[in-house]
Amino acid sequence: MNRVLVVVLVAVGLLLNGCAQFPTPGELIKPPVVKMEAASAEAAYSPAELKQIVMPFLPPGATLLADQQTDDKTSGGKSRETIRVADLNGDGVTEIIAGYRISQGSVGVMVLQQREKWEKVWQEEGKGYNLERLQLADITGDGRDELLIGWTIGASAGDGLDIMSWQGDGLKRIATSGYHRLEVEDLAGEFGRDGKQELAVWVRDTGDAFWVNVLRWDGQKLAEAEDTYSAYFPRVVEYYRQRIKEGGPLSPRFYWYYLADALVKVKDYQGALEAVEKGAALDNNGSPPDAHFLPVRGRALLGLQRYQEALTVYQSLVGEITGVKLLQPDRFSSRGEVTRDTFPARLPNPVMRMLGEAYWGIGEAYLGLGQREEAVASLQKAVDLVPDWDKPRNALDRLTLQQVAERIHGYWANTKPEEFSAKLKNFGDWAQKQALPGGEKLFLNYTPVEGNYPPGTGPVLLVDWALEGGPFSGIQAHGIYWIQNNHLKSQVLYSVDAFNHGLDQSRAAIKARVAQKVDAQGNKFTELGVVYDGAHGGSGSPQPVFYLWRLVGDRWQVVWRSDESHQWRNSHGKLNFAGPGLEEFTLEGDSWLVNDGRDNIFKESNPGPHRHFLDTWQRKGDGFECMEACTLPSAYNTLVELVYNLSLGREKEAGKLVTEPGLLEQARKYGLVQKPPGQGWLLELPDPRAEQSGPLTVVSGSAQGVTVEFVQRDGQWLASKIYRKEKS
């Protein structure tokens, strides 16, 4: 691994009771900790040294918090550290995060950063009487950890979560949430892991009954990560089964209700219906109300494709909320028309959300019954009632696109394997002739799949498409079309659902290979390795991203995707398969979008300059690992490393980049040092070949006007001459 983002300091508790010898201040003067080379921050700073660094920054009268020992399931009974070390801003230099107590009823958190000396760069106080957690996790998926601060508020109120992300020149709060229990991990959802840590949030309803949801960062906010429910909610199912079995302090009706909700989320729809029936049959004493069981029953019926029953349930829910009974199931009377403004005084937001879900459910039921017009009307009502809920809006968008998907499927229907090539040749002409309802034109990007097809699986074709001139931009759908046992199969993923599967409007297939995989038990699988351009038609293209699909029954499931790896260096890249199967590939890329602390030593634009990489990835189980990460030699790479290492005081590493030691002093003399690193100096590149062999001239910053020349030795480029031309 090239990243060390989270460091667990297991001995801080010893420091707080005075059992350790502290170093002298002089012993603490050392180069900043660099994540790329350090196995852990403990290699550079002992727990005693960390305390010595932090103590001078504490407010008067404040004390460091002792580590928290916890026995709840969300932490596995492990100690939670209140001094953490991480690279929060991605410059390759670690920061120190420390929790402290101001008074008996108030705590604070501060972040220290080392430049010329240690400085306090962020501080927050007074939001809780204790810290439930100081946790580091990559919430946004950019390869850098966010800081999660759990403020203890009270037993009833629970805890308050602040998610802090380094943006620009400091920490910014990007999200908040209340919770009573919290688990943070990158869950393997329906479409694999995506490199973002999800939040499983437990909020107490009453007693030991909790409302549970899984949230993921969508680029702007935390949103429901429904694709991970099947991975996480078995834990919730087990929790409520235990409550029912053991008997808790609450009415069993509560446990059956929450068990039913969890069973829907793991797609055990029949089990959910049975739980609903058992819970609803019990005396309620007002909690939870009968109406609360209706949306759970409705979702279970939709899952079982019992659409007429689901329609009746959701219409009953509308009546329960509004007091209006819908006597005509296929038409809304004037009394049945409900908008967001109809009952502003009567309906608080949670009830408005339930009403929105009712109309969403009515729309989904109508879709299942083939009544498209009624479905559109109901889904639009859901959008109007709950404008910030993406689910009904995405359903409306899919409706427009599904008509096109049906046409494409129709073109390939009844195609025999021997007819595939001829049909493929005419595919583009067919698309141009399509008369679409809105007058749009159909744009296709299609990729035939190479490889040796297993018996029973015919040609596979990847089709990305969009409606040009319509309300959308970019790729809108990503289809897989294949012949299986002499029948055409198709599977389409829509860009409006990219939050779940990652295939958004910027991704289009550029290469694919099919192969047969045999596991250790001798089981055979048909697998599909697909390379998508993650910047289709945009800057940095191509940016290869890789999906490994496996055919299960008549559906393709994502086994692994490169989004989950922060070692994926793919800007202006190229992926090449090695050998005949899907066991190994190489990935070429450059440094334009790599957050490794060196990426902003000089200002890198789309055309350049760039460092260049060649990485080798090999199959490991159901995924891939980077087995060799190589930076290709160039004059530009040497200059970046020279400035970076000099800026961090790493003399030994810098000395390997010059032809003679005296050049290091010359480099410092001419200002080839950045304090702090990452100042984005400009380089003069009159000739593209200068990136490879030099010379390179700095045209901004403290080294403005300095030229560095290079020579090649043993396959490496070394700085051989450093000078500044005198102005005439």
FITOR-935294 format. One line per field, with one value per residue (C-alpha): residue number from 1; x, y, z. Coordinates in nm, 2 decimals. Layout:
<rs>
k: (NUM/...);
c1: (X/...);
c2: (Y/...);
c3: (Z/...);
</rs>
This chain:
<rs>
k: (1/2/3/4/5/6/7/8/9/10/11/12/13/14/15/16/17/18/19/20/21/22/23/24/25/26/27/28/29/30/31/32/33/34/35/36/37/38/39/40/41/42/43/44/45/46/47/48/49/50/51/52/53/54/55/56/57/58/59/60/61/62/63/64/65/66/67/68/69/70/71/72/73/74/75/76/77/78/79/80/81/82/83/84/85/86/87/88/89/90/91/92/93/94/95/96/97/98/99/100/101/102/103/104/105/106/107/108/109/110/111/112/113/114/115/116/117/118/119/120/121/122/123/124/125/126/127/128/129/130/131/132/133/134/135/136/137/138/139/140/141/142/143/144/145/146/147/148/149/150/151/152/153/154/155/156/157/158/159/160/161/162/163/164/165/166/167/168/169/170/171/172/173/174/175/176/177/178/179/180/181/182/183/184/185/186/187/188/189/190/191/192/193/194/195/196/197/198/199/200/201/202/203/204/205/206/207/208/209/210/211/212/213/214/215/216/217/218/219/220/221/222/223/224/225/226/227/228/229/230/231/232/233/234/235/236/237/238/239/240/241/242/243/244/245/246/247/248/249/250/251/252/253/254/255/256/257/258/259/260/261/262/263/264/265/266/267/268/269/270/271/272/273/274/275/276/277/278/279/280/281/282/283/284/285/286/287/288/289/290/291/292/293/294/295/296/297/298/299/300/301/302/303/304/305/306/307/308/309/310/311/312/313/314/315/316/317/318/319/320/321/322/323/324/325/326/327/328/329/330/331/332/333/334/335/336/337/338/339/340/341/342/343/344/345/346/347/348/349/350/351/352/353/354/355/356/357/358/359/360/361/362/363/364/365/366/367/368/369/370/371/372/373/374/375/376/377/378/379/380/381/382/383/384/385/386/387/388/389/390/391/392/393/394/395/396/397/398/399/400/401/402/403/404/405/406/407/408/409/410/411/412/413/414/415/416/417/418/419/420/421/422/423/424/425/426/427/428/429/430/431/432/433/434/435/436/437/438/439/440/441/442/443/444/445/446/447/448/449/450/451/452/453/454/455/456/457/458/459/460/461/462/463/464/465/466/467/468/469/470/471/472/473/474/475/476/477/478/479/480/481/482/483/484/485/486/487/488/489/490/491/492/493/494/495/496/497/498/499/500/501/502/503/504/505/506/507/508/509/510/511/512/513/514/515/516/517/518/519/520/521/522/523/524/525/526/527/528/529/530/531/532/533/534/535/536/537/538/539/540/541/542/543/544/545/546/547/548/549/550/551/552/553/554/555/556/557/558/559/560/561/562/563/564/565/566/567/568/569/570/571/572/573/574/575/576/577/578/579/580/581/582/583/584/585/586/587/588/589/590/591/592/593/594/595/596/597/598/599/600/601/602/603/604/605/606/607/608/609/610/611/612/613/614/615/616/617/618/619/620/621/622/623/624/625/626/627/628/629/630/631/632/633/634/635/636/637/638/639/640/641/642/643/644/645/646/647/648/649/650/651/652/653/654/655/656/657/658/659/660/661/662/663/664/665/666/667/668/669/670/671/672/673/674/675/676/677/678/679/680/681/682/683/684/685/686/687/688/689/690/691/692/693/694/695/696/697/698/699/700/701/702/703/704/705/706/707/708/709/710/711/712/713/714/715/716/717/718/719/720/721/722/723/724/725/726/727/728);
c1: (0.00/0.12/-0.11/-0.09/-0.39/-0.50/-0.27/-0.38/-0.19/-0.24/-0.03/-0.17/-0.34/0.00/0.10/-0.20/-0.11/0.25/0.41/0.63/0.96/0.91/1.17/1.34/1.21/1.52/1.45/1.12/1.27/1.26/1.14/0.76/0.60/0.55/0.27/0.41/0.72/0.62/0.47/0.30/0.33/0.45/0.78/0.84/0.66/0.61/0.29/0.50/0.63/0.27/0.16/0.47/0.37/0.00/0.03/0.15/-0.16/-0.42/-0.63/-0.56/-0.69/-0.77/-0.65/-0.61/-0.89/-0.80/-0.87/-1.23/-1.29/-1.62/-1.80/-2.07/-2.10/-2.01/-1.65/-1.59/-1.50/-1.18/-1.03/-1.11/-0.81/-0.84/-0.51/-0.50/-0.25/-0.35/-0.28/-0.60/-0.51/-0.33/0.01/0.19/0.26/0.06/-0.15/-0.22/-0.58/-0.63/-0.94/-0.93/-1.15/-1.22/-1.44/-1.65/-1.93/-1.74/-1.48/-1.29/-1.09/-0.80/-0.58/-0.21/0.00/0.38/0.53/0.84/0.70/0.38/0.07/-0.29/-0.50/-0.84/-1.03/-1.39/-1.53/-1.84/-2.06/-2.07/-1.97/-1.75/-1.62/-1.78/-1.52/-1.24/-1.24/-1.07/-1.25/-1.26/-1.62/-1.60/-1.40/-1.11/-0.84/-0.81/-0.95/-1.22/-1.23/-1.54/-1.61/-1.88/-1.99/-2.17/-2.48/-2.68/-2.83/-3.16/-3.04/-2.76/-2.45/-2.39/-2.16/-1.96/-1.79/-1.49/-1.32/-1.01/-1.11/-0.90/-0.69/-0.87/-1.12/-1.48/-1.79/-1.96/-2.22/-2.38/-2.60/-2.75/-2.70/-2.71/-2.50/-2.27/-2.07/-1.84/-1.71/-1.70/-1.98/-1.98/-2.32/-2.51/-2.25/-1.93/-1.74/-1.69/-1.41/-1.64/-1.70/-2.07/-2.23/-2.47/-2.67/-2.88/-3.12/-3.33/-3.70/-3.78/-3.61/-3.40/-3.59/-3.38/-3.45/-3.15/-3.03/-2.71/-2.59/-2.32/-2.18/-2.33/-2.10/-2.32/-2.48/-2.53/-2.80/-2.96/-2.73/-3.00/-2.76/-2.58/-2.89/-2.84/-2.49/-2.57/-2.93/-2.88/-2.72/-3.04/-3.25/-3.05/-3.08/-3.46/-3.50/-3.30/-3.52/-3.83/-3.68/-3.54/-3.82/-3.73/-3.87/-4.10/-4.42/-4.33/-4.52/-4.22/-3.98/-4.20/-4.24/-3.86/-3.79/-4.04/-3.86/-3.52/-3.65/-3.77/-3.42/-3.26/-3.53/-3.70/-4.03/-4.24/-4.07/-4.15/-4.52/-4.53/-4.36/-4.61/-4.90/-4.77/-4.69/-5.01/-5.22/-5.08/-5.23/-5.07/-5.15/-5.09/-4.73/-4.63/-4.96/-5.13/-5.05/-4.68/-4.72/-4.87/-4.56/-4.36/-4.64/-4.65/-4.28/-4.30/-4.58/-4.40/-4.10/-4.32/-4.47/-4.82/-4.89/-5.27/-5.24/-4.96/-5.17/-5.46/-5.22/-5.06/-5.40/-5.51/-5.20/-5.30/-5.64/-5.50/-5.28/-5.51/-5.85/-5.94/-6.05/-5.97/-6.28/-6.16/-5.83/-5.74/-5.84/-5.78/-6.09/-6.06/-6.08/-5.80/-5.56/-5.28/-4.99/-4.72/-4.92/-5.25/-5.20/-4.91/-5.04/-5.13/-4.84/-4.50/-4.20/-4.19/-4.56/-4.51/-4.23/-4.47/-4.73/-4.46/-4.37/-4.73/-4.75/-4.42/-4.56/-4.88/-4.66/-4.45/-4.76/-4.91/-4.58/-4.60/-4.96/-4.85/-5.04/-4.77/-4.98/-5.11/-4.76/-4.62/-4.89/-4.83/-4.45/-4.48/-4.69/-4.42/-4.16/-4.39/-4.44/-4.08/-3.86/-3.53/-3.61/-3.43/-3.62/-3.94/-3.75/-3.51/-3.80/-3.95/-3.62/-3.59/-3.94/-3.83/-3.52/-3.67/-3.87/-3.54/-3.40/-3.69/-3.62/-3.25/-3.35/-3.60/-3.32/-3.12/-3.41/-3.40/-3.04/-2.85/-2.48/-2.39/-2.59/-2.42/-2.15/-2.40/-2.64/-2.35/-2.24/-2.59/-2.64/-2.53/-2.74/-3.04/-2.99/-2.98/-3.31/-3.50/-3.78/-3.80/-4.11/-3.93/-3.76/-3.42/-3.15/-3.01/-2.64/-2.47/-2.13/-2.10/-1.82/-1.80/-1.65/-1.34/-1.24/-1.32/-1.69/-1.79/-2.05/-2.41/-2.29/-2.29/-2.16/-2.17/-2.22/-2.19/-2.41/-2.39/-2.64/-2.79/-3.06/-2.90/-3.11/-3.31/-3.31/-3.00/-2.63/-2.37/-2.43/-2.77/-2.77/-2.52/-2.65/-2.51/-2.67/-2.58/-2.70/-2.75/-2.88/-3.00/-3.20/-3.12/-3.07/-3.02/-2.94/-2.95/-2.81/-2.92/-2.70/-2.96/-2.88/-2.50/-2.50/-2.55/-2.35/-2.10/-2.18/-2.26/-2.30/-1.92/-1.85/-1.86/-1.72/-1.40/-1.27/-1.40/-1.31/-1.50/-1.34/-1.42/-1.31/-1.26/-1.24/-1.06/-1.36/-1.38/-1.69/-1.70/-1.81/-1.85/-1.69/-1.67/-1.39/-1.51/-1.29/-1.49/-1.36/-1.44/-1.41/-1.59/-1.56/-1.40/-1.07/-0.82/-0.98/-0.92/-0.95/-0.99/-1.20/-1.25/-1.55/-1.54/-1.88/-1.99/-2.29/-2.52/-2.83/-2.93/-2.80/-2.45/-2.33/-2.04/-1.77/-1.50/-1.46/-1.16/-1.35/-1.27/-0.90/-0.72/-0.40/-0.58/-0.37/-0.56/-0.55/-0.48/-0.45/-0.45/-0.54/-0.40/-0.49/-0.20/-0.25/-0.57/-0.79/-0.87/-0.59/-0.36/-0.35/-0.13/-0.25/-0.07/-0.15/-0.02/-0.02/-0.28/-0.54/-0.32/-0.34/0.00/0.14/0.35/0.07/0.07/0.45/0.41/0.09/-0.03/-0.28/-0.46/-0.18/0.10/0.35/0.29/0.47/0.39/0.31/0.30/0.12/0.07/-0.26/-0.31/-0.62/-0.65/-0.97/-1.27/-1.07/-0.74/-0.44/-0.16/0.15/0.39/0.36/0.62/0.69/0.85/1.18/1.17/1.34/1.01/0.96/1.31/1.25/0.92/1.09/1.38/1.17/0.94/1.22/1.41/1.09/1.05/1.42/1.48/1.84/1.91/1.63/1.71/2.07/1.98/1.83/2.15/2.48/2.68/2.60/2.69/2.39/2.16/2.30/2.27/1.91/1.83/2.02/1.81/1.48/1.39/1.21/0.84/0.71/0.46/0.48/0.22/0.25/0.18/0.48/0.47/0.72/0.83/0.79/0.86/0.92/0.71/1.03/1.16/0.92/1.12/1.48/1.49/1.60/1.32/1.28/1.07/0.87/0.69/0.75/1.07/1.26/1.14/1.40/1.59/1.68/1.76/1.95/1.95/2.16/2.05/2.24/2.14/1.79/1.73/1.73/1.95/1.98/2.32/2.32/2.11/2.14/1.95/2.02/2.10/1.87/2.04);
c2: (0.00/0.35/0.52/0.53/0.73/0.59/0.53/0.37/0.48/0.20/0.34/0.69/0.57/0.51/0.87/1.02/0.87/0.99/0.65/0.75/0.94/1.25/1.35/1.68/1.95/1.92/1.55/1.65/1.84/1.60/1.59/1.58/1.23/1.14/0.89/0.74/0.60/0.55/0.22/0.42/0.75/0.55/0.50/0.88/0.98/0.78/0.83/1.03/1.25/1.31/1.42/1.65/1.81/1.85/1.98/2.34/2.39/2.30/2.59/2.70/2.44/2.18/1.82/1.55/1.30/0.95/0.68/0.56/0.19/0.07/-0.26/-0.20/-0.40/-0.11/-0.09/-0.45/-0.36/-0.19/0.13/0.45/0.68/1.05/1.13/1.04/1.09/1.12/1.31/1.51/1.74/1.49/1.67/1.37/1.51/1.39/1.60/1.53/1.53/1.55/1.55/1.73/1.83/2.19/2.13/1.86/1.92/2.02/1.88/2.00/1.88/2.04/1.97/2.04/2.08/2.09/2.34/2.53/2.44/2.28/2.51/2.48/2.49/2.40/2.38/2.31/2.32/2.29/2.06/1.77/1.66/1.38/1.24/0.92/0.89/1.05/0.84/0.86/0.73/0.81/0.92/1.11/0.84/1.08/0.87/1.11/1.05/1.26/1.33/1.19/1.35/1.20/1.44/1.28/1.48/1.26/0.91/1.01/1.25/1.03/1.16/1.42/1.34/1.60/1.49/1.72/1.72/1.92/2.16/2.44/2.57/2.41/2.17/2.22/2.05/1.86/1.67/1.61/1.34/1.23/0.87/0.63/0.37/0.40/0.17/0.29/0.06/0.03/-0.22/-0.45/-0.37/-0.50/-0.35/-0.41/-0.17/0.19/0.32/0.52/0.43/0.40/0.50/0.26/0.49/0.36/0.62/0.52/0.52/0.41/0.18/-0.07/-0.02/0.16/0.31/0.20/0.33/0.31/0.64/0.73/1.05/1.14/1.44/1.69/1.52/1.19/0.98/0.64/0.37/0.12/-0.10/-0.19/-0.30/-0.66/-0.64/-0.46/-0.54/-0.91/-0.77/-0.57/-0.87/-1.07/-0.80/-0.79/-1.16/-1.17/-0.90/-1.10/-1.43/-1.29/-1.04/-0.68/-0.40/-0.28/-0.43/-0.70/-0.49/-0.26/-0.54/-0.70/-0.37/-0.30/-0.67/-0.64/-0.33/-0.50/-0.81/-0.59/-0.44/-0.79/-0.88/-1.14/-1.01/-1.31/-1.30/-0.93/-0.99/-1.25/-1.01/-0.74/-0.97/-1.08/-0.72/-0.56/-0.83/-0.73/-0.47/-0.14/0.10/0.37/0.26/0.21/0.31/0.08/0.32/0.26/-0.10/-0.01/0.12/-0.19/-0.42/-0.22/-0.26/-0.63/-0.68/-0.48/-0.71/-1.01/-0.85/-0.86/-0.52/-0.50/-0.58/-0.32/-0.06/-0.11/-0.09/0.24/0.39/0.30/0.48/0.80/0.77/0.72/1.03/1.27/1.14/1.10/0.75/0.68/0.51/0.48/0.29/0.40/0.76/1.04/1.24/1.61/1.53/1.29/1.54/1.59/1.84/1.96/2.27/2.10/2.04/2.26/2.29/1.92/1.73/1.75/1.65/1.28/1.25/1.43/1.18/0.90/1.05/1.09/0.72/0.63/0.80/0.64/0.30/0.37/0.47/0.15/-0.06/0.10/0.03/-0.34/-0.34/-0.19/0.14/0.39/0.71/0.65/0.56/0.89/1.09/0.92/0.94/1.31/1.36/1.20/1.44/1.74/1.62/1.54/1.74/1.63/1.25/1.11/0.78/0.90/1.14/0.87/0.64/0.91/0.95/0.57/0.56/0.78/0.57/0.23/0.28/0.32/0.02/-0.19/-0.07/-0.18/-0.51/-0.55/-0.49/-0.78/-1.01/-1.35/-1.29/-1.61/-1.62/-1.65/-1.34/-1.13/-0.97/-0.86/-0.71/-0.53/-0.38/-0.23/-0.12/0.24/0.30/0.15/0.39/0.70/0.61/0.58/0.83/0.90/1.06/1.38/1.42/1.33/1.14/0.82/0.82/0.48/0.37/0.00/-0.24/-0.61/-0.83/-1.04/-1.37/-1.74/-1.78/-2.07/-2.32/-2.18/-1.81/-1.64/-1.31/-1.03/-0.66/-0.36/-0.06/0.28/0.53/0.87/1.09/1.38/1.70/1.58/1.70/1.50/1.52/1.25/0.88/0.79/0.41/0.12/-0.20/-0.56/-0.77/-1.13/-1.46/-1.73/-2.08/-1.94/-1.66/-1.29/-1.15/-0.78/-0.59/-0.21/0.02/0.38/0.68/0.82/0.53/0.58/0.65/0.28/0.13/0.40/0.40/0.77/1.00/1.03/0.65/0.45/0.11/0.11/-0.25/-0.58/-0.95/-1.26/-1.56/-1.86/-1.87/-2.19/-2.15/-2.37/-2.60/-2.65/-2.43/-2.26/-1.90/-1.69/-1.35/-1.03/-0.77/-0.43/-0.12/0.20/0.54/0.74/1.07/1.00/1.31/1.51/1.63/1.36/1.11/0.83/0.74/0.36/0.22/-0.16/-0.37/-0.74/-0.89/-1.25/-1.42/-1.56/-1.72/-1.48/-1.16/-1.01/-0.92/-0.69/-0.88/-0.61/-0.26/-0.03/0.25/0.07/0.11/0.44/0.30/0.33/0.58/0.62/0.98/0.98/0.61/0.28/-0.07/-0.37/-0.73/-0.97/-1.32/-1.47/-1.44/-1.20/-1.28/-0.98/-0.64/-0.34/0.02/0.32/0.66/1.00/1.22/1.48/1.34/1.15/1.27/1.16/1.48/1.55/1.63/2.01/2.08/2.22/2.33/2.03/2.10/1.86/1.87/1.85/1.84/1.50/1.21/0.88/0.54/0.18/-0.05/-0.42/-0.57/-0.93/-1.14/-1.22/-1.41/-1.21/-0.89/-0.75/-0.61/-0.38/-0.60/-0.35/0.03/0.20/0.56/0.59/0.78/1.14/1.47/1.61/1.33/1.39/1.76/1.70/1.45/1.68/1.98/1.75/1.58/1.91/2.07/1.79/1.79/1.44/1.49/1.12/1.08/1.41/1.31/1.02/1.26/1.46/1.38/1.53/1.63/1.99/2.04/2.01/2.32/2.49/2.39/2.54/2.86/2.91/2.85/2.50/2.45/2.49/2.57/2.42/2.17/2.20/2.56/2.48/2.65/2.70/2.54/2.66/2.38/2.52/2.17/1.86/1.66/1.87/1.68/1.37/1.49/1.86/2.12/2.26/2.62/2.74/3.06/3.13/3.11/3.14/2.95/3.17/3.18/2.87/2.62/2.25/2.03/1.65/1.35/0.99/0.73/0.37/0.44/0.73/1.10/1.30/1.67/1.77/2.15/2.41/2.78/3.11/3.33/3.68/3.94/4.15);
c3: (0.00/-0.08/0.17/0.54/0.64/0.97/1.27/1.59/1.89/2.14/2.43/2.48/2.80/2.96/2.90/3.07/3.41/3.40/3.35/3.05/3.02/2.79/2.54/2.54/2.30/2.09/2.03/1.87/1.59/1.30/0.94/0.90/0.88/0.52/0.46/0.14/0.30/0.66/0.77/1.05/1.23/1.53/1.35/1.37/1.69/2.00/2.21/2.46/2.18/2.05/2.40/2.42/2.09/2.18/2.54/2.46/2.24/2.50/2.63/2.99/3.24/2.97/2.99/2.72/2.71/2.81/2.54/2.55/2.62/2.47/2.47/2.21/1.89/1.66/1.79/1.87/2.23/2.12/2.26/2.08/2.05/2.14/1.97/1.60/1.32/0.96/0.63/0.61/0.32/0.10/0.09/0.21/0.56/0.86/1.09/1.46/1.59/1.96/2.19/2.52/2.82/2.90/3.20/3.35/3.10/2.78/2.54/2.23/1.94/1.77/1.46/1.45/1.13/1.09/0.86/0.99/1.33/1.47/1.44/1.54/1.22/1.35/1.67/1.79/2.14/2.35/2.13/2.38/2.73/2.60/2.27/2.15/1.87/1.68/1.37/1.03/0.72/0.35/0.33/-0.01/-0.19/-0.30/-0.13/0.17/0.51/0.66/1.03/1.21/1.54/1.76/2.03/2.33/2.40/2.63/2.69/2.54/2.27/2.17/1.99/1.73/1.43/1.25/0.93/0.85/0.52/0.41/0.14/0.01/0.30/0.59/0.74/0.64/0.79/0.50/0.69/1.03/1.17/1.50/1.62/1.91/1.74/1.44/1.22/0.94/0.67/0.29/0.23/-0.06/-0.20/-0.50/-0.73/-0.53/-0.32/-0.44/-0.22/0.00/0.36/0.44/0.76/0.93/1.15/1.44/1.59/1.90/1.85/2.21/2.45/2.25/1.92/1.66/1.32/1.11/0.77/0.57/0.42/0.16/0.04/-0.30/-0.38/-0.19/0.10/0.28/0.10/0.15/0.00/-0.08/-0.28/0.04/0.23/0.14/0.28/0.61/0.71/0.79/1.11/1.18/1.11/1.36/1.62/1.61/1.60/1.92/2.07/1.99/2.11/2.44/2.51/2.55/2.76/2.48/2.32/2.07/1.82/1.79/1.73/1.46/1.28/1.26/1.18/0.89/0.76/0.78/0.60/0.31/0.29/0.26/0.00/0.21/0.11/0.22/0.56/0.58/0.51/0.78/1.03/0.93/1.00/1.34/1.45/1.32/1.50/1.84/2.07/1.97/2.25/1.99/1.89/1.63/1.46/1.21/0.93/0.98/0.88/0.54/0.36/0.48/0.36/0.03/-0.04/0.04/-0.21/-0.48/-0.42/-0.47/-0.79/-0.63/-0.79/-0.75/-0.38/-0.34/-0.52/-0.27/0.03/-0.09/-0.17/0.18/0.31/0.13/0.28/0.63/0.60/0.43/0.54/0.18/0.06/-0.30/-0.43/-0.79/-0.79/-1.15/-1.12/-0.87/-0.79/-0.72/-0.35/-0.39/-0.55/-0.29/-0.33/-0.10/-0.01/0.06/0.43/0.53/0.89/0.94/0.79/0.94/0.73/0.83/0.74/0.41/0.34/0.41/0.18/-0.09/-0.04/-0.08/-0.42/-0.52/-0.43/-0.63/-0.93/-0.90/-0.87/-1.18/-1.37/-1.27/-1.40/-1.73/-1.67/-1.77/-1.78/-1.42/-1.31/-1.44/-1.27/-0.93/-0.94/-1.03/-0.72/-0.51/-0.66/-0.58/-0.22/-0.14/-0.38/-0.23/-0.26/-0.56/-0.59/-0.76/-0.98/-1.10/-1.17/-1.40/-1.58/-1.63/-1.78/-2.07/-2.13/-2.09/-2.41/-2.60/-2.42/-2.55/-2.90/-2.88/-2.73/-3.02/-3.27/-3.13/-3.05/-3.23/-3.35/-3.40/-3.32/-3.69/-3.76/-3.50/-3.72/-3.99/-3.73/-3.57/-3.90/-3.95/-3.58/-3.62/-3.93/-3.75/-3.46/-3.69/-3.84/-3.51/-3.47/-3.10/-2.93/-2.82/-3.15/-3.01/-3.19/-3.06/-2.99/-2.95/-2.82/-2.87/-2.79/-2.90/-2.63/-2.71/-2.56/-2.55/-2.49/-2.26/-2.39/-2.39/-2.39/-2.73/-2.83/-2.58/-2.68/-2.46/-2.56/-2.40/-2.53/-2.49/-2.64/-2.81/-2.80/-2.50/-2.14/-2.06/-2.13/-2.15/-2.15/-2.00/-2.01/-2.00/-2.15/-2.17/-2.45/-2.49/-2.62/-2.36/-2.45/-2.78/-2.63/-2.62/-2.27/-2.18/-1.87/-1.86/-1.59/-1.60/-1.52/-1.29/-1.06/-1.07/-0.70/-0.66/-0.94/-1.04/-1.42/-1.46/-1.76/-1.80/-1.84/-2.16/-2.24/-2.45/-2.41/-2.28/-2.25/-2.15/-1.98/-1.77/-1.41/-1.21/-0.83/-0.58/-0.55/-0.92/-0.98/-1.32/-1.37/-1.68/-1.61/-1.80/-1.76/-1.88/-1.92/-1.92/-2.00/-1.68/-1.86/-2.18/-2.40/-2.12/-1.97/-1.88/-2.12/-2.14/-1.77/-1.76/-1.48/-1.45/-1.36/-1.31/-1.38/-1.32/-1.48/-1.21/-1.37/-1.63/-1.46/-1.45/-1.10/-1.01/-0.84/-0.82/-0.95/-0.95/-0.77/-0.44/-0.48/-0.42/-0.59/-0.92/-1.13/-1.45/-1.58/-1.96/-1.91/-2.10/-1.96/-2.14/-2.05/-2.00/-2.13/-2.26/-1.96/-1.68/-1.44/-1.50/-1.66/-1.68/-1.62/-1.77/-1.63/-1.53/-1.23/-1.32/-1.08/-0.83/-0.47/-0.35/-0.20/-0.50/-0.74/-0.68/-0.65/-1.00/-1.17/-1.38/-1.65/-1.88/-2.15/-1.89/-1.74/-1.58/-1.41/-1.58/-1.42/-1.52/-1.27/-1.28/-1.13/-1.06/-0.97/-0.60/-0.52/-0.64/-0.68/-0.81/-0.63/-0.75/-0.74/-0.88/-0.90/-1.12/-1.18/-1.52/-1.52/-1.66/-1.59/-1.47/-1.22/-1.09/-1.04/-0.86/-0.62/-0.57/-0.46/-0.26/-0.06/0.00/0.12/0.38/0.48/0.35/0.25/0.19/-0.06/-0.23/-0.27/-0.49/-0.75/-0.82/-0.98/-0.69/-0.33/-0.38/-0.60/-0.30/-0.14/-0.48/-0.51/-0.16/-0.25/-0.56/-0.38/-0.49/-0.16/-0.09/0.26/0.27/-0.02/-0.29/-0.41/-0.78/-0.94/-1.32/-1.55/-1.89/-2.15/-2.49/-2.62/-2.51/-2.50/-2.21/-1.98/-2.05/-2.07/-1.97/-1.93/-1.71/-1.61/-1.31/-1.40/-1.07/-0.69/-0.50/-0.77/-1.05/-1.33/-1.21/-1.47/-1.40/-1.65/-1.64/-1.75/-1.78/-1.57/-1.53/-1.67/-1.43/-1.49/-1.24/-1.19/-1.32/-1.32/-1.14/-1.22/-1.25/-1.55/-1.45/-1.60/-1.86);
</rs>
